[in-house]
């Protein structure tokens, strides 16, 4: 097989297997030949490599100086010899003298191939890095390669390695070698062995992407996701808004008999998802955010600092607060408000006590004689009496 034919096959094979741009491969081949020829001749002399992308034909030239008398055969050539390579050659000028590839032997071609493969590996690392950097914020499928105390290592496409740290794993999940897994790309980092793609199944945007995939109205921009908060593996709250008044955003996300949302719940290993209709009215939004609890009244305590108090029936208090404060915490994160949940009876009791504490002695339902005694004893208001 001729050397040039070998080069053509090498170009096609590398470009196809590694899915690289052929022009880039051609330039890499040229650089590999250049590096090999410099090493082959021990750095003695100057060389140029030309390669045809179409035919794969490679030509190697030694740059020679035209002189009257040759003192260094590696860098100099007589005018008579130079004329055989260039009709315009003249003393003091330079000519390119072609070196037949066949004269360099098979060892030279092996050297070129080694250089090229190394160059391709580095190039592929760069390409994979850029490819996944552009995918940050999107989901990716992969297969679990191995699991250790640091996290889960996941094989992705294009020989990229994914890594999901422990803090990005849903606590209730168990991962085993070979299982298929979907996760959100949150970062990409260059490493000597190749780029590492960092993945997460706990990030709020992972749930956001699952909703976009599962719900056509979200994908088409009719229903907008206003916010997502999660207690991974346990509970999540999603605020949605419909740009079309004819479409119920909550119903669109939940689906017939919960069919749409259940597909996402299964993906998240049973994480319960509350879909909430977003409202620009804070009282309405806060009340809805505390679902599944039913809120009787929302009192804005401090609008500037976003503080609110929510009143619920006594039997709804534990539901509104949630286990270990989970429900009210998620509602606060979703709305951006500090939420204080109170049972209606307790709130009314506090209000009555506050009213009584502000009563002056003269306002107390007692006789004038008692009022006089209280004033003389240093009790101007009911608050001092109750203290």
N, C-alpha and C positions, 0 to 999 in steps of 0.2 A: 504494500500500500504506500503510495507517495505521501511525502510529508504534508504537502498542501491539502490533500484529501483528508488526512488525519485532522488537520486544523479545522476544516469545514465541519466534519463530524463532531469535533470537540465543541465548536461554537453552538451548533444546533442542540447537542445534548445538554449543555450547561444552561442555555437560555430556556429550554423546555422544562428541565427538571426543577430548576430553581425559580422559574417564573420571573426572570429578570429581563429588562429591556435589552434587545439584541445590540443596539448601538453601544450601550454601556458595557456589554460583554465583549464586543469587538475592541473597545478601548482598553479594557482590562487584559485582553489577550495581548495587545500590543505592548502594554506595560510589562506583562509577564515575560514576553520575549526579550524586551529591553533589559530587564533585570537578569535574565538567564545569560544573555550574550555578554553582558558586562562581567558576570562572574566567570563565564567560560574562558574569557580571554584575560582574566586576572586584572581587569581594570586598565590594561594597556591599550591605549587608543580610544577613539571616539566612534560610536556606532549609532545608526539610525534604523528604526524598524518601520516598515510600511505594511499595512494589511488591508486587503479588499474585503469589505463587508459582504459583497455579492458572491464572490467566488471563493473567499477564504484564502486567497493566495497571499503568502507572506514573503516579503523580501527584506533581507538584512544587508545593510551597507556599512562599510568602514569609511570614515572620513579621512582622506589623505591629502597631504600638502604637496603641491607640485614643486619639485626642486631640480636643479641641474645635476646634483650628485647626491645620491641616497646615502644617508648616514644611519638612519633608523628605519628599517623595513616595515615596522609596525605603524608608522605614522607618515612616511614619506614615499613619493613615487616620482619617477622620471616623467618628463613631458611626453616622451614617445609612448610610454605605457598609459599615461593619463588620456591621451588622444583616443585610445581604444574605448574609453568609457565616456568621454565627453569631447565633442568636436571643438568646443570653445575653451578647452583647457589652456592655461598659460602659466608660465613660471610665477610663483608667488601666490597663485590661486589654490583652490581646493576642488577635489572631485570626490564623488561617492563611488566606491568600488564594491560591487555586489559580491556577497559571500554565499555560495551555493548551500542551501539548507542541508542537502544530503551529506555534505562534507562534515557537518557537525555531529552526526551520529544520533542513535536512539536515546542515548543518555541525556543529550541536550533536550530532546522533546519531553522526556520524563521530568527534567528540571523545570521546563516551562509549565507543564501540567501541575506540578506541585505548587509553583508560584501562583498559578491561576486559581486553583482550588482554595488556597488560603485567602486570596483576594476576594473570591466569591463568598466565602464564609463570612468575612467581615462585612461585605456589602449587604449580604442577606440580613445580618444582624441589624444594620442601619435601617434597611427597608422595613423589617418587622417592627422595629421600634417606632418608626414614623407612622406605620399603619395603625398600630394600637394606640399611639398617642392621639390620633384623630378619632379613635373610638371611645375615648374617656367620656363617661356619662351614658354609655350604651350597654346593653346586656350582651353576654356571650355564652355560648354553650361549650362544654368541655367534658373531659372524663377524669375522674380522680386517679392520679398516678400513685400517690402515697400520702400517708397521714402521720404527723409526729406531734410532739407537744407544742411546737411553734405554730402549726397550722396545717392547712390542706394544700397539697401541690396538685395542680390541675394541668393536664395536657390540653393545649389549645391547637387551633389550626396553624399551619406554617411553622411547626416545630417550636412554637413559643411556649414558655412555661408560665402558667398562672399560679398565683399564690394567694390564698385566703387566710389572713391571720386569725387567731382565735377570737379577737374582739370584733371581727367582721362576720363571724359565724352565728347562725341562729342557735341559741343555747340548747334547745330541745332536739336538735338534729344530730344524727349519727352518720358519718361519712365512711364509706368503704371503698376499697380499691376497685376501679373499673366502673363505678356508678356514674351515670350521666348527671351533670349538674349545670344549672344556669345561675349566673351571678352578674353583678354590675361592675364594669371596669371603672376603678376610681383613680388609678395612677399607673404609670409605666416608668421603670427605672433601668438604666443601662448597667449591665453586669459583664464581667469578662467572658462568661460562657454564653452570653446572649441576654436580650432584654427580659426582665421579669414584669409580668402584668399583674398588678394588685387588684384583687376582686373583693366584692362585698355582697352579702345577702341581708345585711342589717340596715343598710343605708336607706333613707326615705325615698331616694330617687329610684331604688330598685322596685319598690312598690309602684311608683309613678310609671315606670316603663312597662310593668306588667299590666297596669290599667290601660295604658295606651295601646298595647298589643291586643288586649281582650275586648275592649269596648270601642266599636266603630265610631260612635259619636265623639269620643275623645280624640281618636286618631284623625277624624275629619275636621276637628276644630269647632264642632258645634257645642260640645260640653268642655268646659275649661276646668282644670285642676287648680284650685286656689291655694291649697296647702296640704302637706302630708306630714304626719308625726307618727312615730312608732315606739312601741315597747316590744322589740323584736321577738317573734315567736309567741307573744301573748295577746297584744291588742294594738290596733292602729286606728287612727281617725283621718279621714280624707274629706276636705271641703271642696265641693264642686259647684259650678255655676253654668247655667244653660244660656247661650246667646239667643236661642230660639224659645220664645215664651210657650210654644206649643209642646216642647219636650221637657219632661220632668228629669232633671239631672240625676236625682237619686235613683229613680226607676230605671233609667238607662244604664246605670252602673251595676245595679243589683241584678237586673235581668228577670225573666219570667221564673218565678219560684226560686229566685236566688241563683239561677244557673250561671250567670256571668261571674258574679263575685265568688262563688264557691270554687270555681276553677283556680282563682288566685289564692284563695284560702288554702287549697290543697298544695299549691306550689310553695306556700309559706309555712307548711307543716302545721296547719290548724290555727294560724294567727287570726284572731277575730278582727273584722274590719267594720268600723262604723262609717257609713257614707252620710255626709252631712251637707245639706243645702246651704251654701254660703250666702251671707247677707251683709250689705254695707252698714246696716243698722246693728251696732254692737250688742244692744240688749237682745235682739232676735238671734244673732249669731252665737252669743254666749249660751243662751238657753238651749239652742239646738246642739251645741258642741258637747253638752253634758249628757247627751243620749247614751244609754237607753233610759236614764232617769228623766222624769217629767218635772220641769221647773215651773213653779207658780209665779215667781216674780224675779226680775233682775233689777237690782238697785245700783246705779252708777255712783260709787263712793267718791272717786277722784278721776275725772275724765282725762286730765292732763297726764297723770301718772298711770292711767289705765288700771284702775282698781275697781272691782265690782263685787257685790254680794248677791248670792243667789239663794232664794228661799224655796224649799221643797217640803212636801209632806213628811212627817216624822218617819213613816215607814220607807220613804224613798232616800233617806239620808245616806245610808250605807251604800246604796246603789250609785248615787251621785258622786260620792267620794271614791268608791272603788276599793279593791283590795290593795292595801298599802298605799292608798292615795293615787292609784294608777289612773282612774277615770278623770278626776279633777286635774291632775297633772297634765295629762294629754290634752284636755280641753284648754287649759291655760296656754300650753305651747302652741296649739293650733290657732287660737284667737289672738295671742299676744297680750292677753289681759291677766292680771293677778286676780284669781277667783277665790272668794271665801264662801263656802257653802254652809248654810244654816238651816236647821229644822224650823219650820214655821212657828211651832209652839215656843221653842227656845228664843227665837228672835222676838216674838211678841212679849215674852217675859222680860227680855233685856230692855225693850222699848219702854215698857211700863215702869221698870225699875229706874230707868234713866229719867223718865218724866217725874216720878216721885222724888228722885234725888234733887231735882231742880226746883221743887216747890219751896217757897219761903214759908217761914213760920206762920205768917198771916194767912197763907193759903191753905193751911192744914185744917181738916174738919174737926177741930177741937174748940173748946170754950176759950173765951178771951182771957180767963184767969190762967189757963194752961199755956196759952201763947206767951203771956207776960213772963211766966216762970221760965219758959224755954229761952226767951230772949235774954233774960237776966242771967241765965246759966251759960250764955255764950253760944247758943245754937241759932244762927240767923236763918239757916235753911234745913230742909229735911235731910240733906246729904250728911251733915255733921251728926245728926241724930242717929242715922243708920250706920255710921262708921264704927 
